[in-house]
Amino acid sequence: MLPKDYILIVDDELAIRKMLRIALEAKGYTTIEALNKKDAIEKAVLHSPRLILLDLQLPDGSGLEVVKEIRSMVITPIIVLSVIDSEQSKIELLDAGADDYIVKPFSMGELLARIRTALRRIPSEEIISGWKDSDLEIDLTKNLVLRLGKTTRLTPIEFQILGVLLQNAGKVITNEELIKKVWGDSAQNELNSLRVHINQIRKKIENDPSFPTRLLTEPGIGYKWYDK
């Protein structure tokens, strides 16, 4: 039986899988590997890993397709590893359900820090259980959002952002503070990622994302959750 914190490495290059496996196992993680899209989806569903490291370029399909299929079945955090440093690519992956996006080459220290942060994204007892009004219900303990009575899928990182804002409803949380709470103390250059995630959350919970009434922006400062 696989241990609780095992990580699924998805990459068709043996050298990269070996490098990641050695580095992760040196830090006490157990790993399992997948070589292609089919293998990745089967192992993600069968073994329910705590986290997935996913290369975008696979021999039998794109990493974007993997993210979409896995996200439709499990909420496992997904960190994309890619040589493509494109804002549009990042938006597509985050919109599809990826939790983080790291451009190659990257330092192993940065990757390990992001893994630790992703694995900590579990609502604690200090975080309020949720929020509810006439057409929206958020249950942070169950990672559940109901809008107009229908389930709306949010990624783990989107729930993490909501949790911080809901816990501080009515208070402005600065961009820097929100990034630190969600991505960790070592996070750098995550402002664009934060904006992308905020936009995706608004699309899922606001009646009109262009004129949000719940998740509000304080220009040049940060964000706050409207305190009804």
C-alpha positions in Angstrom: 0.0 0.0 0.0 1.3 3.5 -0.9 2.0 5.9 1.9 -0.1 9.0 2.5 2.2 11.6 0.9 3.4 9.9 -2.3 3.9 12.0 -5.4 3.1 11.0 -8.9 5.8 12.2 -11.4 4.5 12.4 -15.0 7.2 12.8 -17.6 8.3 10.8 -20.7 12.0 11.5 -20.2 13.8 9.0 -18.0 16.5 11.4 -16.9 14.0 14.0 -15.6 12.0 11.3 -13.7 15.2 10.0 -12.2 16.3 13.5 -11.1 13.0 14.3 -9.5 12.7 10.9 -7.9 16.1 11.1 -6.2 15.5 14.6 -5.0 12.1 13.9 -3.6 13.0 10.6 -2.0 16.0 12.3 -0.3 13.4 14.5 1.4 11.3 11.6 2.6 8.6 11.4 -0.1 7.7 8.3 -1.9 7.2 8.5 -5.6 5.5 6.7 -8.4 6.1 7.4 -12.1 4.0 7.7 -15.3 5.3 7.9 -18.8 2.3 9.2 -20.7 -1.2 10.6 -20.5 -2.9 7.2 -20.3 -0.6 6.0 -17.5 -0.9 9.2 -15.6 -4.7 9.3 -15.5 -4.9 5.6 -14.5 -2.4 6.0 -11.7 -4.0 9.3 -10.5 -7.4 7.7 -10.2 -6.2 4.3 -8.9 -3.8 5.5 -6.2 -5.1 9.0 -5.4 -1.7 10.7 -4.9 -1.3 13.7 -2.6 0.3 15.6 -5.4 1.1 15.4 -9.1 4.2 16.8 -10.9 3.2 17.0 -14.6 5.3 17.7 -17.7 3.2 19.3 -20.5 4.7 17.5 -23.5 3.6 13.8 -23.4 3.8 11.3 -26.3 0.1 10.5 -26.4 -1.5 13.8 -25.5 -1.0 17.2 -24.0 -0.5 18.0 -20.3 -3.6 20.2 -20.6 -5.7 17.2 -21.5 -4.3 15.4 -18.4 -5.1 18.2 -16.1 -8.7 18.4 -17.4 -9.3 14.7 -17.1 -7.7 14.3 -13.7 -9.5 17.4 -12.3 -12.8 16.0 -13.4 -12.2 13.0 -11.1 -10.0 14.1 -8.2 -8.9 17.3 -6.4 -5.2 16.2 -6.1 -2.9 19.3 -6.4 -1.2 19.5 -9.8 2.0 21.3 -10.3 2.8 21.8 -14.0 6.5 21.7 -15.1 7.1 23.3 -18.5 9.7 25.0 -20.7 6.9 27.1 -22.1 6.9 30.5 -20.4 3.7 31.9 -21.9 1.0 33.8 -20.0 -1.7 32.3 -22.2 -0.4 28.8 -21.5 -0.4 29.5 -17.8 -4.0 30.8 -17.9 -5.2 27.8 -19.9 -3.6 25.4 -17.4 -4.8 27.2 -14.3 -8.3 27.5 -15.8 -8.3 23.8 -16.5 -7.5 23.0 -12.8 -3.7 23.1 -12.3 -2.6 24.6 -9.0 0.8 25.8 -9.9 3.0 26.3 -12.9 6.8 26.3 -12.8 8.9 27.2 -15.8 12.0 25.0 -16.6 14.8 25.3 -15.7 13.9 25.7 -12.0 15.8 25.1 -8.8 15.0 22.0 -6.8 14.7 24.2 -3.7 11.9 26.2 -5.4 10.1 23.0 -6.4 10.4 21.5 -2.9 9.0 24.7 -1.4 6.0 24.7 -3.7 5.4 21.1 -3.0 5.4 21.7 0.7 3.0 24.6 0.2 0.7 22.6 -1.9 0.6 19.7 0.6 -0.4 22.2 3.3 -3.5 23.3 1.5 -5.9 21.6 3.8 -8.4 23.7 5.7 -7.5 24.0 9.4 -9.8 24.3 12.3 -9.0 28.0 12.5 -10.5 28.7 9.1 -14.3 29.2 9.1 -16.3 26.4 7.7 -17.9 28.4 4.9 -20.3 31.1 3.7 -23.8 31.2 2.4 -26.3 33.5 0.9 -29.4 33.1 -1.3 -27.7 31.7 -4.4 -24.2 30.7 -3.3 -23.0 28.2 -0.7 -19.3 27.6 0.1 -18.3 24.7 2.3 -14.5 24.8 2.9 -14.5 21.6 5.0 -15.8 19.6 2.0 -14.2 21.7 -0.8 -17.7 22.3 -2.1 -19.3 25.2 -3.8 -23.0 25.3 -4.8 -24.2 28.1 -7.0 -27.9 28.3 -7.8 -28.1 24.8 -6.3 -25.5 23.3 -8.7 -22.0 22.1 -7.9 -19.3 24.4 -9.1 -15.7 22.9 -9.3 -12.9 24.9 -7.7 -9.3 23.8 -7.6 -7.5 23.3 -4.3 -5.6 26.5 -4.7 -8.8 28.4 -5.4 -10.3 27.0 -2.2 -7.1 28.1 -0.3 -7.5 31.7 -1.6 -11.2 31.7 -0.7 -10.4 30.4 2.8 -8.0 33.2 3.5 -10.5 35.8 2.2 -13.5 34.3 4.0 -11.6 34.1 7.3 -10.9 37.8 7.0 -14.3 38.8 5.5 -14.7 42.6 5.3 -10.9 43.2 5.6 -8.5 44.0 2.8 -5.8 41.3 2.4 -2.8 42.7 0.5 -1.5 41.0 -2.5 1.7 40.2 -0.7 -0.1 38.7 2.3 -2.4 36.6 0.2 0.6 35.3 -1.9 2.5 34.4 1.3 -0.5 32.6 2.8 -1.2 30.6 -0.4 2.2 30.0 -2.0 4.4 30.2 1.1 7.1 32.4 2.5 9.5 31.7 -0.4 7.1 32.6 -3.2 8.3 35.1 -5.8 6.7 36.7 -8.8 3.3 35.2 -8.1 1.2 38.3 -8.6 0.2 37.3 -12.1 -0.8 33.8 -10.9 -2.9 35.4 -8.1 -4.7 37.6 -10.6 -5.4 34.6 -12.8 -6.8 32.6 -9.9 -8.9 35.5 -8.7 -10.4 35.9 -12.2 -11.2 32.1 -12.4 -12.9 32.2 -8.9 -15.0 35.2 -10.0 -16.1 33.3 -13.1 -17.4 30.5 -10.9 -19.0 32.4 -8.1 -20.1 35.9 -9.3 -23.3 36.6 -11.2 -21.3 39.0 -13.4 -17.5 38.5 -13.1 -17.0 41.9 -14.8 -18.8 43.6 -11.9 -18.0 41.4 -8.8 -20.1 41.9 -5.7 -18.5 39.3 -3.4 -14.7 39.1 -4.2 -13.7 42.7 -4.4 -10.5 44.4 -5.6 -8.8 47.2 -3.7 -6.9 48.7 -6.6 -3.1 48.6 -6.0 -3.6 46.9 -2.6 -5.2 43.5 -2.7 -8.6 41.9 -2.3 -11.4 41.4 0.2 -14.5 39.3 0.6 -17.6 41.4 1.0 -19.0 41.1 4.5 -22.8 40.9 4.2 
